[in-house]
Amino acid sequence: MTIDSNFDASGEHKEPGMKAEIFLPDDYRPAEDEPFMNERQLEYFRRKLITWKNELMDESKHTIEGLQDSARSVPDIADRASEETDRALELRTRDRQRKLVAKIDAALRRIENGEYGYCEVTGDPISLKRLDARPIATMSLEAQERHERREKVHRDD
């Protein structure tokens, strides 16, 4: 018997190259006693990253709308200075969000490539607690601390 790869286990048609959806209970949390970066853990982090990205994209849409609405002439010099300060802060925040979205996209690519959850320096697994707190992490806590110590030493020069 041959299996048509365009159908999933339930017989539903799927697009070529698409993976069957993985069932994930709402209360699922990755646990240390299951195989590291199994399908459920990868799906958990994939969904977490996508939700985070969507929230950031919604915020940026509101920021852009707010900036367009506030682009009016304010006659009072103090009010204008205050509004320009607010706008500069919004733009800085927006730039940080843009960089964060790029890191989220990179993490999603690592999930697709099978590289997610492993330290880019040592190749060791990154702890699940660290990934849950910072799903875009690319280094284990130890490697990150070494990196920051080196960075601080060179910054002081």
ABEGO torsion letter per residue (X at the ends): XBBBAABBAAGBBBBBGBBBBBBBBAABBBBAABBBGBAAAAAAAAAAAAAAAAAAAAAAAAAAAAAAAABBBBABAAAAAAAAAAAAAAAAAAAAAAAAAAAAAAAAAAAAAGABGBBAAAGBBBBAAAAAABAABABBAAAAAAAAAAAAAAAAX
